Amino acid sequence: MPRDPRILVFVGIKNAVVALDEKTGFEVWRTEVRAAGFVYVVWDGAALYAASGGEVWRLNPQTGELIWHNELKGLGRGLLSIASTRAPGPQANLQAVAAYQAAEAAAAASAAAAG
């Protein structure tokens, strides 16, 4: 299955995580989470996490499908923070930018050849 080349912006709001197309702002998907107020969203370069009210969800970043959910039982319902041992760092960001620029250049070349 080919990877979707669009860049997504992830928003945590009310009881949901919403993915927006970076170029158009159109909603790509929406996933409801059992939230207690603020929905905190973390993208670590490969995985998408949402947290609210002492619970954590991992979502598929392309589809919003639930991968797993942990209620963190016995730890309370308050705010929480998330970190990952996977960090995209500057190199991963440079690779993503280069891939995006290559795709844009290929699309422009294809359009020029067709026109």
NORDALIN-V959943 format. One line per field, one symbol per residue. phi: phi as a letter, one per 30 degrees, with the letter a starting at -180 (. if undefined). burial: b if it has 9 or more other C-alpha atoms within 8 Angstrom, else e. A space follows every 10 residues. Layout:
BEGIN
phi->???
burial->???
END
This chain:
BEGIN
phi->.dddddcccc bcahcbcbcc dddciddcab bdbdccjdcc bbccjbbcbb bahibbbccd ddbiddcabb dheicjcddb bbbbdcbdhd dddddddddd dddddddddd ddddc
burial->eeeeeeeeeb bbbebbbbbb bbeeeebebb beeebeebbe beebeebbbb bbbbbbbbbb eeebebeebe ebeeeeeeee eeeeeeebee ebbeeeeeeb eeeeeeeeee eeeee
END
